[in-house]
Amino acid sequence: MAADGLAARQALLRLMAWLSPAFPIGGFSYSAGLESAVVEGHVAGGADLEAWLLVLLGDGGMRNDAVLLGEAHRLQSEGQALDEIVSLATALAGSAERYAEITRLGEAFVQAASAWPHPVIDALSGAVPYSVAVGAVAAAHGVDRVDAIAAFLHAQVSHYVSVAIRLGVIGQTRGVSILAVSEAPILNAASSYARLGLDDLGSATIIADTLSMRHEIQYSRLFQS
């Protein structure tokens, strides 16, 4: 039991490190289309942001990323190849900016995660989507699938909150309250999404997806996506 407990705590520490804002993947450069949502008036305050995030979590890009992460985790745990899930996740990018975002983050994540040597690093060479990279690396180091998805979704929500703060939409106090309110939806989503497979991929966030595309031609911007 002691050895199992140590391994679980070690896996937790690694998961915290990998999904920390300080982990060097350059996530601060991207907004996943939120900047366009702010510029065009869809997100003008804390209530708007909270609603926006819940929609993305339940029916949009965050849901798909969680499903892809879970599938990559399963494949790595079972010793199966990751090539097809990498290709599928890459093909699902809805715009040039989205493709650049997920693959640059993924490549940077793999490079930084190589500080914890494991053969999975070699299997994730080239343009690897961020969610797939996180799922595979987490599985390789014994991180529970539900825990990995929950931490990933929490990191995504935290990142959106940080983007909104930098855009002047909310302050830090409101940002913290959004994180608190998001706990239950994230935990429920993680438990649910861990049971899903590739047949469950899909989204219904047309406005968010369109805004992500329009960001490519936005005249003035702080973020690369």
N, C-alpha and C positions, 0 to 999 in steps of 0.2 A: 504493500500500500504506500509505503514511504516513497519508493521509487516512482510509482505511478503519480503520486502527488507532486513530486519534483518535476516530472515530465510535463504535467498539466500546467504548472506554474511557469515553466520555461516556455511552453507554447504560448501562454498568455502574454508574457513579456515580449516575445517576438512579434506577436500580432499587434501589440501596442506600438512597438517601434515601427513596424512596416506601414501602419496607417496613421502615424503621427503627422501633423502638419510640418514637422521638422525633417521628415524623411525626404531625402533629396531627389524628388521626381519632377519638380517644377510645376506642381499643381496650381500654384498661385497665379499662373499666367492665363488660366482658362476659366470661363464662366459657364460653359455648356449651354450657351444661348441666353442665359439669364440677363446679360447686359442688354440684349435687344428687347427683352421683355420689360426691362426698366425704361429704356429709351422710348419705347412705343406706348408706355402707360399701362401695361398689363399688371405690373407689380409696382405699386406706389407707396406701400407701407407694410407694416408688420403683418397685418391680417391678410393682405394679398400674398405676401411671401409664404406665410404658413399654409394657405390654401394651395398655392402653386406647388409647394414641396409635397404635400399630401397627394396631389394628383399624380405627380411624377413617380412617387413611391408606389402608388397603387395601380397605375395604369400606363406609366411611361417608361422613360429610359432607365430609371433606377431599378424598376422591376426586371426589365430585360437583362440588365447588367448582373443582377443578383442571380437570375436563372443561369446565365452563362458561367458565372463564378461557381455556382453549385455543380454544374456539369463538369467543368474543368477539375474541380475538387474530386468528384467521383471517378473520373477517368484516371487521374494521377493515383488515387488510392488503389484502384484496381490494376495499375500497371499498364494501362492502355495508352496508345499514342494520342498526342494532343493536336496533331496536324489539322484534322477536320474541324475541331472546335475553334481553332485559331482562324481558319479560313472563313468559317461561318460568322464568327463574331466580327471579323474585319468587314465582311460583305454587308453586314447589317448597319454599318455606319451610314447615317442619312444624308451626310453632306461632306464636302472636302474638309471643312474645318473639324467636323466631328471625327472623321477618319484620322486626321493629323493629331487631334487631341488624344484619342484613346491609344493610338500606337506609340506616340512619343512618351506618354505617361507609362505605358507598358514596358517599353524598352528601358526607360530610366529606372523603373521599379526593379526589373530583372537585374540590371547592372548593380544597383545599390544592394539588392538582396543577396548578391554573390558574396557578401561579407560572411554569410552563413553558407559555407560550401555544401553543395548537394548536386547530384547528377541532373536534377530537374532544370538547373540553370542552362545547361547545354541544350536541353530539349526546347528551350524557349528563346532561341536565337532569332534575330530578324524582327519584323514588324508584328509584335504580339499585343493584342488589345489588353488594356489595363485589367479589366475584370478577370480575364482568363489567367493572366500572370499571377494575380493575387490568389485565385482559387487553387492553382496548381502548386504554387510555393507553399501556401498554407497547408495543403494536404501532405506535401512532402515532409513537412516538419511536425506533423501530428496535431495540427489545429483542427478542432471539431468543425464540421461544415456549417452548422447553425451559428456557432460563434463567429466564424469567418464572415458569413453573410451579414450578421448583425453589426459587426465592427465596420465592415465595408460601407453599409448603408448609413451608419452613424457618421462615418468620415465624410461621406458624400453630402449629407445634410449640413454638417459643420462647415464644409467648404462653401456651399451655397450661402450660408449665413455670413461667412466671411466676405464673400463677394458682395452681398447686399450692404454690408457695413462699409466697405470701401467705396461703393457707389453712392453712399449717403442716403440709402433708403431707410435704414434702421440704425439704431445705436447699439452699443454692446449689451446694455441691459435687456433690450427687447430680443436681441439675438440669443441670449442665454435662456430667456423664457421660451423661445421657439424650440431650442434643444430639449428643454424639459418636457414640453408638450409632445415632442416627437418620440419620446422613449417608447411608449406603449405601441404606437403604430409600427415602429421599427422592429420591436421584438416580435410582434404578431406576424409581420411580413417575413422576417427571417425564418420563423418556424414553418410558415406556409411555403415559401419559395424553395426551401431546402428539399421539399418533396416533389417539386416540379421538374419537368424535363424539357427537351428542345421543342416538343410539340406544343408546349404552353407559351412559347415566345409570341409576342405581339404587343402592340400598344394602341392607345386611343387618344393620344395627345397631339392632335394635328397642329394646333396653334404653337405649342412649344417646339415641335419639330420644324415648322415653317420659319419661326423666328431664328432658330439655329442656322438655317440656310441663309436667311437674309442678313445675318451678322457678317457674312463674308463680304458684303458690299456696303456695310455701314460706314459712313464717312469718318466719324471720330469715335475712337474706342480705346478702352484701357486694357482689354483682354484679347487674347488670340482666338477665342471662340465665344 
